[in-house]
Amino acid sequence: MLKKRLLRELCALGLSLFALSATGGAALSEIKGMPSLDATKPLGQPATPKATDSDATRPPSFTEAQVERGQQAFLKNCADCHGDQLNNGEFGGAPLVGSYFDDHWGELTVDALYGYIISAMPPDRPGRLSPQVYADIVAFILDKNGYKAGGQELPGDLAALGAMTLER
């Protein structure tokens, strides 16, 4: 069982790396907290390891309406791989909720998550959705991980997202 899971995760990683190389992954190095694709750093090591108090970060902001739009977009574009409950789908995408999410994204800023998703998802055509649809999907993922909706929508802008921490 463990070998099968490891193989599935390695296949997903390989597909993601292929998609990143095909879409110009070098530009991702400018995203705060984005896992490094630089050969001088270990793969998956964040460029900025952790958001700190001095970074003037704040919790993510998104609306309930955005979560609803994000859920619809997620079900249409992401659920086959990640599951409709974000906990693994038919094609072995990584879980996007719970401890797996916290372990992979919990110390970063929202731009790292958004930047990865917009650059690598969906695997067959990364970046094919509009920036706002990607932001809606991220809002849905955040909602499912216990972040609370507020009065402002999550923007589809990396600079603004870089000021929002996923750290709880």
Secondary structure, DSSP 8 states (H G I E B T S, - for coil): -HHHHHHHHHHHHHHHHHHHHHTTGGGGGGSTT-B---TTS-TT-BSS----GGGT-B-----HHHHHHHHHHHHHHTHHHH-TTSS--TT-----SHHHHHHHHTTSBHHHHHHHHHHH-STTSTT-S-HHHHHHHHHHHHHHTT----SS---S-HHHHTTBB---
